[in-house]
């Protein structure tokens, strides 16, 4: 079949590669100059099934209220006269029950762990250079009781889907990652939870590498080209109209992240996706031997640190502030403060490069993967902060659905029509 994939982010590129591998004629269209130049460009670098749980939980509203009083808090909310924002917030609150959290978490972890296995297969088949680290991810806490409470909260979901977790005492944290020794000695790190099968890597570089492989396998990439509309006849997709010409297609996949919302709105479909702004900074290690190699999640302060070759990537913040893309110097500085507060000698702060992106979040945390109401039109979007974690598995799931094959995992929780 002729298939057009809209979007060349981490989701679009993995989808295109999966479809081409099944014998389809695939074209990818993206307005950017190359792959993964949007939300995928400088994310937290973690591939983390152990952290693939919903932000909407029974305790999240209490935390949000507490954090709103602090300028350096992980969360910020600016209420606007925006019906989309209010509708999204109402649905988010509705998902903050224990029952919905359990169901949503199960669906998210199932997809994330399937994705990890798909990524293993990709790396076994191709020589992909993207600063991959297979050292696990360590969540750290200032007190042991917090780690125990977290394990009680998420442990059964992880066990059900084969994600191993291990509680470490302070000495165990320092033994695993020597760069934490000072934080352990000062009492800042009092316990940890290690997810040994989680890993890290540069999503942007991965997308570039996989796009190269896909192009060698026949995928056509049309960069710098904007999508104007999806063409149809008798409620069946026939192609895509861009600012250059019309591309005929038997199937169209919308993998545009946040831009999926406006495109689908033109077809009369309201997607439950809203932007949640995040920040990152990339810091040269500059020969420091005090920079971590193991990826760290500071669970108390909600930021992550990952090693990418000779650089560290620190990422955090969840700002619901509308579609504002500009970098707030205060919030960007907060992220760097977080990094150097935990690892004071990690690298050269003066050479840090800061970035911000808009995560395409659903209220439940579950992405939209599957067929739309228009025949031949499919969605693969709304992955929020977990696009890198879920990309390969989402692509595999969607390729199965397009081919009419029975997927390895139950597609029902991710179906757009079920929302």
N, C-alpha and C positions, 0 to 999 in steps of 0.2 A: 504493500500500500504506500501511497504518497502521504507522508505525515509532516506537518509543519509544527515545530515546537517554538512557542513564543517565549523568549527569555533565555539568556545564556549565562545565568547565574549558576550556582552549584547544583540547583535542582534541574534547571534546563539542560545543562551539559550532561549530567548523569542520565537523564531521561533520554536524550538524543542517542547517547552511546548504547543504552540498553535496547532501544528500538532498532538501531542499525544492526546490532548483533543478532537480531531476530529476522533479518533479511528485508527490512523496510527501507524505502527511499526517504531519507530524512533531511529536512531543511530547518535550520535554526535562525530565527530573526531576533535581533536585539539592537536597541538604539545606541548602546555604548560602543566604544571602539574595540572592545575585546571582551573575553569571558570574565565573569565574576567581578565586574567593576562597581557593583552596587552593594547590597547588604552583605554579600559574601566576601567583600574585599579585605577587610581587616577585622574579622570577628575574633572571638576568644580562643579559637584554634582547637577546642576540645571536641572529641568524639566520645560522647559521654552517656551511654545508656543508663548509667547509675544515677544520672541527674535529670533524666527525661520524665519528670513528673510535672503536673500542672502548677502554674503560679496561683491559680484559683483554688484555695483550700480553706478549711474552717478557721485557721489562724491568720490568714492573709489580711483580712480587713483590720484586725487589731494591730498587726505590724504596720500596715499602711498609715493608720492614724498616728501611730507613734513616730514614724519616719517623717511625716509631713511637717513636723516641728523643727527639723534639722536641715540646714542648707547642704550638708555633706551626706545626707541619707541616701541609701540605695535607690529609693523610689521618690518620684516627684509627679504630682498631678496638677495640671492647670486646666480647670474646667472652662469650656468654651461654649459659645452658642452654636454648637455643632450637633445636629441630631444623630449623626453617625457615632460620635463619641458617647453620647448619653445612652444610645441603644446598646452599644458595646459594653459599657459599664454595667448596665442592668443585667445583661446576659452573664457577665463575669461574676457578679454577685450571686446570681442563681446557681452558678457552678461551685460556689463556696460552701458546699455541704459535704459531709463525710461520704455519703453514698456516691455522689457525682465525682468526688475526688478519686475514690477507689476505682470506679469504672474508667474514668479518663486516664488515670495513671497506668492502669493495666494496658490500655490501647497504645499509649505512648511508648511504654517500655518495650512492648512486644514489637512495635515497628522499629524502634531504635536498635534493639538487639538483632533483629533480622537484618537491618542495614549494616551493622558491624560485620556480620558474616558475609554479606555481599561485598563489602569493602575489602575484606580479606581475600575474596576470590579475585577481585579486580587487581589487587597488588600481586597476586600469584601469577596472573596472566600477562601483566604489563609492567614495564620498568618505569615507575612513576616517581619522580623526584620532587618531594614537597615537604622536606624536613619532618618526616614521620618519626614519632617517638612512641615506642610501645613499653612504657614504664608504668602505666596505670595513672589514675588520678587520685590524689589525696585530698579529702575534705578535712579542714582543720577547725577546731573549736577552742574557745578559751577555757572551757570547763568540761570534765568528763561526762557529767550528767547530760549535757547538751548532745554529745555524741550518742549516748545511750538512748535518749529520747528520739533522736533522728533515726537511729537504727530500728527502734520500735515502730516508728511511723512508716518507713519505706521498706523495711527489711523483707516483709512477706511478699510484697509486689516484686521485688528484685529476685527473690528466691523462686517465685512462680515462673519467672521467665529466664532463669539461668544466669542471672547477673550476680557474681560472687562479691561479697563485701567482707571486710575484715577490720575490726576495731583495733587501733594502736594506742598505746600509752605514749606519754611525751617522749620517752627515750626511743620508742619504736619509730615515732615520726622523725626524730633527728637522725636515727640510723638509716632510715629509708632516704631521707633528703637532708644531707649535712648542712645545707644552707639555712635550715630551720633551727640550728643549734642555739643561736642567740635568742630567738623568739621563744624557744622552749625554756631557756635559762631565766628569761624575764617573766615567765608565766603567761605570755600572750598565747602560746599554744599549749593547751592542756590535754588534748586528745585528738585523735584523727580517725577517719574511716577511709580505708583504702579500697578502691575498685580496681583490682589488678588487671582486668582485661580491657578497661578503657584505654584510649590512646589520644594522641594529638597530632596535628599537622597543619600546614598552611593551606587553608581552603582555596585561596586565590591561586596559589601555585598549582594545587591539585587540579583545579578547573582548567587552567592553561594546559597542563600536561594531558589531561583526559580529552580536551578538545582537539589537541594535536593527534592523539590516537584515533579519535572519532573521524577527524578529517581524512586521515590515511585510510580509514575504512569506508569512506564515501559520503560522510555527512557534509552538507554544504552549510557554511556559516555566513550569514549576511549581516555584518555589523554596520553600525551607523544608520540603521533603517528603522523607522518608526511605524508601528502598527496603527492603522486608522480604524479598521473595522474587521469583523469576521463576516465573510460572505456565506449566504445560505440560500436554499431553494426548498420550499415546502417543509420548512423546519428541519432541514438536513444541511450540515455544513458542506460548503463547496470550495472554500479556500480562505485566503486572507488578503485584504487590501492594505498596502503599505503606502508610504509617501513616495515610493518609486514606481511600483506596479502592482499587479494582482498575482498572487501565487495560488495555483490550483492545488487542492488537497482532498484526500479522502477522509483524513482525520486531522484535527487541530488540537494541540495540547497547550493550555494556558498555564505557563510557569513563570509568571511575571512578578511574583512576590506582591508587594503593595500595589503595583500598577494593575494587577489583575482586577482590583475592585472597580476602577473606572471603566475598564474594557467590558466587564460583564454587566455593569450597570446600563450600558448602552443597549444591551440585549434584554433589559428588564429583569436582571438577576441581581439581588442584593447579597453580596458575600459578607459573612460575619467576621470581617478582618479590619483591624485598626492598627495604626503604627505605634510601636513602643520604641522610643529612641534609646540607643545605647552608645557608649563611648569606649574607645580603646586607645592605647598608646603602645608604640613599638620602640623599644629602647635598646641601643647597642650594648652588648655585654662588655665590650672594650677590654677583653682579656681578664675580666674579673673571675676569680675562682670562688666567689661568694654568690654566684647566680645559680638558681635551682635548675636541675634537669628534669625532675619529676613535676608534672603539672599539679598546681595547687588551686583548690577552691577554698577561699576564706568564707566559711558559711556564716559567720557572725556579721561580716561587713559586705557580703554578697559581691565579691569580685573574684576573678580567676586570673591565674598566671600560667603561661605556657612558654616553653623554650622552642624557638624556631631558628635553628642554626646558631649564628652569632648574635641573635637578638632575643629579647624577651617581649612577649605580648601580654599586656595586662588589659582586662576588659571588665566593664561593669555598668551599672546604672540602668534604671528602667523608668524613663520619663514619658508619661502620657501627656504630651504637650501639642497634639495636633500633628500637622505635616511639616513642621519647622525642621529644616535640615542643617541650619548653620550651627557651628560649634560654639557652645557656651564655654568661655575660658575657665570659669569657675568649676564647672562640672568636669571638664577635661583635666584640670589641675587636681581635682579630688581623686581621680583615677590614679594619677601619678603619685599622689600622697599615699594612697593605699598600698601601692607597690613598694615604695621606699620605706613605708612604715613597717612592713613585714620583712623586707630584704634591703636594709640600708645601703649595702655595698654591692648591689646587684648589677649596676651598669652606669652609663653616662646619661644622667637626666637632661643635661643641656642639649643633647642630640636627639631627644625623643621626638617622634612624629605622632601627632594626635589625629584622631579620626572619629567620626560619628556616623551612625547608620540607623535606618528605620526598620525595625523588625516587623514583619507582617504577622500579627498575632491574631489567633482566634480566641474567644473567651474561654473555651474549654482547654486550649493548648493542643488540641488534636488538629492536624492539617487536613485539608480538603483534597482527597485523592480519588478520582474516579470520573464516571460519566456525568455530564450535565443533562438538562432536559432536552437540549438540542442534539439530535442524532449526529454522532461523529465528533462532538465537541467534549473534550476532557479537561479536567482540572488537576493540577499538581502544585498546590500553593498553600500559604498560610502556616508555614512551619515555625514562625516566630524566631526564637533564639536557637532552635535546634535543627536548622537547615543542614548544617554540616554533619550533624549526628545522624540525621534521618535520610540523607540524600540518596545514597545507593539503594537502600531498601525501598524508598518511595518510588524510585525509577523502576525497580524490578516489579513491584506491585502493579504499577500502572501499565507496564508492558504486558504483563499477564492479562490484565483486564481488556486491553485493546485487542490482544490476540484471541480473546475468548477462552483462555486457559484458566484452570483453577489455581489461584495463588497459594503460596505456602502458608500465608497468614490470612485470617478472615478479613476481607475488605470492608465489611459492614460498618465498623466504627468511623471509617474515614470517608464514607460516601457523601458527596456534597448534597444529595437529595435528602439525606437523613437529618439535616440540620434544621 
